[in-house]
Amino acid sequence: MARLTKQSLAGVPAEARPRIETPGLGIVHLGIGAFYRAHQAVYIEDAIAEGGGDWAVAAVAPSSTTIVDALRAQDGLFSVASLSAAGARTRVIASIGTVLHAPSERSTVTDLLADPAIRVVTLTVTEKAYQPGSAMVKLLVDGIRARIAAGAPPLAVVSCDNLPSNGSRLRALVAEAVDLPESVTFPKTTVDRIVPASTAETYALVRNALGVDDLAAVETEPYKQWVIEDAFPGGRPAWDRAGAVLTDDVAPWEQLKLRTLNGVHSTVAYLGALAGYETIADALVMPGLTDVLRRFIADEIAPSFAPPPGVSVMAYGDEVLERFENPAIRHRTIQVAMDGSQKLPYRVLRTVLDLRARGLSPRFGALVVAAWMRFAEGTADDGTQLPLNDPMAAQIQARLAAGDDVVDQLLSLTEIFPESLTSDEEFRSLVREWHRALSTHGVRATVAGVS
C-alpha cells in the first residue's frame, strides 16, 4: 500500500485531508513524540487554518531517529485518530514543515533557533529533561546564545511539559548559562490530552481510514486542552481561535490538572497494575474504585487548592473519570505508572502537603503513596513481575534491599518526600496502614473494603 505523502494525499478521503498547505517556518519544537503530534501540532494546524501566518514547525527529535525517518518519508505528514465508543475520526496534520535529529544535526538546529523567522520555541521533552546540563538544556542554551549574538527579534520559549510553573523552571535553567534579555520570554502552560502509545492496531485503523500507510500515526481521545500564558513578544499563532485558553494566570489551571487529572491517573495506574488490569479503562471496572476516586477528589483534592474562577473541581473530576472510562483508549497502567519518583511530588504530594497545612488528614493521598510503594516492590497481587521504569530505580531498589520496613525505607528518599512529610507521624501511620492492607489483602479487597 502507498505511504502517506503529499503526492498520495489526493487518494485520502477529503474530510481527512489537512486543513492547510504547510506555510513558512515560525516555530521550532523540541520533542516530537506521540503527545506532541496529537496535541500542539493539531492546535498549530487549526490556528493556521483560522488565523493564517507562517507558523509551520521545525520539529526536532532529541534522540531517536525512528520518528525522524518516518516523518521525512511522509513529507512531514502524519495522522491523528480520535477514538471514542462511537467510533474513530482520523485527520491528517500538515503543520510540520521540516524534521531534524538533534544529535546528528545540532548545528542546523542551533542556526534555526537563531533564525529571525523563528518566533516561538515549544518543548515536550518530559520531566526528566529539566535538569541542569541535560542535552535539551544545552541545545536550547546554545541556540538562544546564538540568537542573542545575532541580534534576532523577540522569542517565546514555551514548555508544554507537566511541571508546575514549567515556564519559570525552564527560564531558571537557561538563565544559569545565558544572560537573558527581556525579549526572550518563557510562558507557562498546561496541556491535556490522553495519548496512548501507538500500536499495530493504530496503524491498521489509520490504514483502513485513509487508504495509505502512516508510520507516524497516533491515536488519542476526542478531548484536548491547552492553557497558555499570553506572553509572546514576537507574535504567536491564533491559538485562541483554535480552542486554546490564553490567560494571564496559568497556575489555577495547572493545579487543577496536575492534582485532579494527573493525580487520579497515577492512582488508577498503581492500583490497576497491582490488581492485574492492563489499561486504565479496564481498571475502572474494579468494584469500589470509582467511589474511592470520587472521595479522593471531594475530600482531599478539592479542598487543597483554589481552582480557576467558575470551575468546579468535582465537575472537572467527573469529566476526568468519564474520559478515563473511554474503552477505545487503551492507555496501559504500566505506561502511566512509569517515572513515579518524578510524578508523585507534583501530582499527589503537593495535595498532601497543602492538606496537612490546613490541618486535614490525607487518607487517600496516603493510599496513593502506599500503592506506589507496592508497585515499586515489583510484584503484582497475582505474582506477576512489574517493571520499575524510573530515573531513580537504582536508589529505590537499594532502599528496598536495605531493610524490611518498606515504608520507612522509601519515605527516607528525600529526593521524593520532603522532610515535613517524613517527620509527619500521622501521614507515616496512614501510609503504613494502607501498605499493610495492600500487601496482606491485595488491591481488590482493600478498595472494596473502604468505608
N, C-alpha and C positions, 0 to 999 in steps of 0.2 A: 504493500500500500504506500502511496505517496506520503512524503513528510510535510508537515505544516511549514509553509514558506510564503513569502509574498506572492510568488508565482502560483502556488496552489490555492490561494485564498478564493479564487473565483469559483472553485468547486465546493467551498464551505457554505452551508446554509446561510442565507442573507442575514437572518436575525442573530447569527452567532459571530458575524464579522466585526472587526474593530470599529469603534465609533470615530476614529481619527486616522488621518495619514500622519505618520510619525514626523513631527516638526524638528527644528534645530535643537541642539542640546542646551539645557539650562540647569540641570541637576546632576550631581554625582551622588550615587548611592553606594554605600559600603555594606556588603552582605546581601546576597541575592537568593536566600533560602526560600522555602515554601511560604513562610508567613509574609515576607515582603511581596512576593508575587501575587498573593491572594488579597493583600491589603493595600499598602501605599501605591503600588503600581496601578491598581484599579482606580483609586482616588485620583491619581495623576491623569490617567486617561480621561476620566469623566470631567475633571477640571479643565483639561484642554478642550474637550468637546463642548463644554458650556461657556468657557471664557477665552479660548484661544491662547496664543502665546507660544514662544519657543521654550518649552519646558520638558522636552524629552530627556530621558535618563541615560547617563553613562553608568552602567551597572558593573560594580567591581566585586569579584569573588575574592575573599580574603585568603583562601587556601585551596579548596578543591577545584579541579579542572572539569569535573563532570558536568556541572551546570553550565560552565563556560562553553564547552564543546556542544552541548545540546542547544543552547540559545543561538550560538553562531551558525549552526547548521540550519536554524529556522529563522534567520534574519531578525533575531530578537523577539520573535513572536512566541506566545505561549497561551494556554487556555486555562480558564478558571471554571470549575464545575461547582455550582452552588446546590447542595443536596438537602432535601427535606423529605419527610414522609410522603409528600405529594409527588415527588419526582425530582428531576435534576434540570437545571438551566445552565447551559455551557456557553461561554463567550470567549472570544479571542481578544487578547490585550496587545496593543501596539505602542505602549508608552516607552519601551526601552529602545534607545537609538543605537547604542553600541555596548559591547560586553568586554570586560577586561579581567585579567588574572593578576592580582596584586603582586605575588612573589616574583613572577617572571616578567611583568610589565610595570615595574614600580615607577620608573622614570616617566612613563606615559601617564600614569595616574597622578603623579605629582604635578606634571605640567597641566593636566586638566584642572586640578584643584586651584591652580594659579591663573587659569584662563578667565578673562573678564566676562566671557559668555556664561560662565557658571556663577549662579547667584544663590544657590541653595545646595547644601550637602545634607543628606539624610543617612541614618545608620540603623541597621538591625543586625547587631553582632553578638547578642546575648550578654547576660550579666558578666560572664567570665572575661570578656574583653576589656572591661572597665577597671584595669589595673595599671598603675604607673609602669611605663616601659613595655606594655604589650605591643604586638605588631601593629594593631589598629591605631593605637595612640601615636606610635612613632610615625606611621604613614600620614596621619592627619596633621601632626605637628610639622612634618617636612613640607606638606602641601600648603599649610597656612603660612609658614615662614616664607616660602617661595612667593606666595601671593602678596604678602606684605612688602617684600623686597621689590616686586614688580609694580607696586602701586595700583593693584587691581581694585575694582569697585567693591562696595559692601557685600558681606556674605552672611547667611544664616546657616548655622550648623545644628541640625535637628536630630537629637536622639529619639528613636522610636522603640527603645527597649524598656522592659518592665522594671524600672528602678524609680524609687521616689526622687523627685526633683532631678530627673535624669539630665536635663539641660545644665543645671548648676553643677552637677557632678562631672559632666563631660568638660565643662568650661574649666573647672578647677584642675583637671588632669592636664589639659592643654596648656593652661597658664603656668604650670610648673616649668614648662620648657620654652614658652613664647611670651613676649610682652604684647598682650593682645590690645589692639586698638578698639575704640568704641564701635567701629564699623563692622566688627565681627560679633554677631550675637549667637546665643545658644538657647533658642526657645524650648520650653518644657512641653511635653506631650503626654498623652495617654492613648494607648491603642488597644483595640479589642476585636478579635475575630478568631474563632476556633478553626485551626488548620491542621488536620492530622497529616502524618507523613504519607506521601503518595505511594501507592502500591500497584501491582499488576492490574488490579481491578479498576484503579483510577484511570490508567492508560487505556484499558479496554472500553470503559464508559465513554471517554472522550473520543476514541476512535469511532465508536458507533454513532456518536452525536455529530461529529464533524466530517467523517469520511476520510480523514487523514491521520497519520501518526503524529503524536506530540509527546516527546520525551522530556518536556519541561512542564507538563500539565500538573495542576494542583487541584485538590478538592477542598471544599470549605462549607460552612453553614451560610444561610442567607444573610444573617445579621452581621453588621460591621459597624464600628465606631472609631472615630479619630477626633480627639480633642487637642487643640493646638494653641499655644500661647502666640498671640499675633504680634510677633517681633521680627519683621523681615525687612531690613533696611534696603535690600536690593530688589524688593518685589517678591511675589510668590504666585503660584498658580491660583486659580479661582476655586480653592478647596471648599470655601463656604457654599459655592453653587453646586458642589459635588456631594454635599451632605455632611461635611466635617463641621465641627463646632469650633469656631475661633473665639478666644476668650482672653481676658487679662489675667485670669487666675485659674490655672490648671489643677492646683492642689486638691480641692474637694473632689473633683472627678477622678483624680489619680488614686486617692484614698478609697473612694467608692469601689473602684475596680480592683485594686490590689487586695483590699480586705474582704470584699464580698465575693467577687467572681474568682479571683486567683486563690484566695484563702479557702473557699469552698471546693474549688477544683483540686487543690492539693489534698484536702481532707478526703474527698472521694477516691483520689488516686491511691493513697496509702491504705485506706481501709479496704478498697476494692481489690487491690493487688494481693493483700494478705488473705482475703477471702476467696481468691481464685478467679475473680472476674477479669476478663481480658480488656474490656473497654469501660469508659466512664458511663455510657448509657446502660450497659449491662449491669454495672454495679448498683445503679439507682433502683433496680427492682428488688434489691435486698430488703427484706421486711424491716421496717423501722428506720431505715437510713434517711429517707426524705424528712421524716419528722425530726430526727436529730439535727439535720442540717438547718431546717427552718428555726429550730430553737437556738442553734448557734448564731444564726443571723439576728434573730429577735432579741435574745438575751445578752449577747456579747458584742457582736459586730456593730449593730445599730447604735448602742449607747457609747461606743468607743470614739466616735468622731462626728464632725458636723458635715453632712452631705451637701452637694450643690443646692442652691436655693430652689425650692419647689420639687425636689426629688425625694421620693420615699425609699428608704433603704429596703424595707420589706417588699415593696412592689418590684424594685430592681432585683432583689434576691429571688423572687418568684419567677421573674423573667429569665434569670440565670439558670435556675433549675429546669425550666421548660426547655431552654436551649441545650442543656446537658442531656436531656432525655431524648433528643433527636436521634432516632435509630439509624439514620443514614450516615451519621458522623461517627466513624469508628475510631475515636481517639483513645489510644491504648493507655491503660492505667500506668504501665511501666514507663511510657514516654513522659507522661505528666509528672511522675514521681522523681524523675532524674534531677540532679543538681539541688537536692533538698537543702544542703547547708547554705546555699546562697539564696534560696527562695523563702525559707521559713522566716528569717528575720523581717522581711518586708510584708509577707502575706499573712503571717499569724502572730509572731511575737510582738509586733507593734500594737496589735489589738490587745494582747495580753498585758503589755506594759501600761497602756492607757486605761484599761480596766482597773488594774491594781492602783494606779494613781487616783482613781475615783473611789477606791475602797470596795470594788466589786470583785466577785470570785470568778476566775477564768476556767470554769469547769470544762467547757467544751474545747477551749483553746488548749488545755492540758491534754485532752483526748487526742488532738491532732499531733501534739508533740510525742505522746506515747506511741501513737501509730507510726510516726516517722522512726522512732527508735526500734520498734519491732521490725519495720521494713529494713532498716539498716543492719539488723542482725542476719538478714539474708535468707530467711526461710518462711514460706507462706504457711498458713494453717494446715494445709494438707501435705506439707513436707517439700513442696516444690521450691527449688532454688530461685531466689530473687536477685537480680543484678544490682550492685551499688555503683551506679554511674554518677559519680560526684567528684568535683575537683578536690574535695577533702577526704576522699575514700581511704587513703593511707592513714591519715590521722584518726578517722572514725574507727577503722578496723583495729588500729593499735590500742585505742581506749577499750574497745570491746574485749580485746585479748588480755587487758591488764588487770581485770578483776571480775567478780561475779555480779556486782551490783551495776547493772546496765544503766539505770537511771543516773546514779551518781557519776559514773564514768563519762557518759555523754553530756550531762549538764556541765561538766568541767571544761568543755570545749568553749573557751571564751571567744573564739572567732565567730561562734554562732549565738551563744547565750550571754547576755550582759550580766554583770555582777549583781545587779538589782534583782534579777530573776534567780540566779544560782543561790543567792542568800535568802530567797523568799521561801520560808518553810511551808507555807500553805500551798504555793504552786508546786514545790517539790513533792509534797504529800499527794496532791491531786494527780500528778504525772505518774508517781509510783503506783497509786491505786488503779489507774487505767492500764498501766503496763502489766500489772499483775493479772487483771481481768482478761486482757487480750491474750496474754501468754498462757493462761490457765484454761480459759473457756473458748477462745477464738473470737473472731470479729462478729460473726453472725449472732452468736449467743449474747455477746456483750452489747451490741447495738439493739437487739430485740429486748434486752432487759433494762434499757434506760428508762427511768421513770421521771 
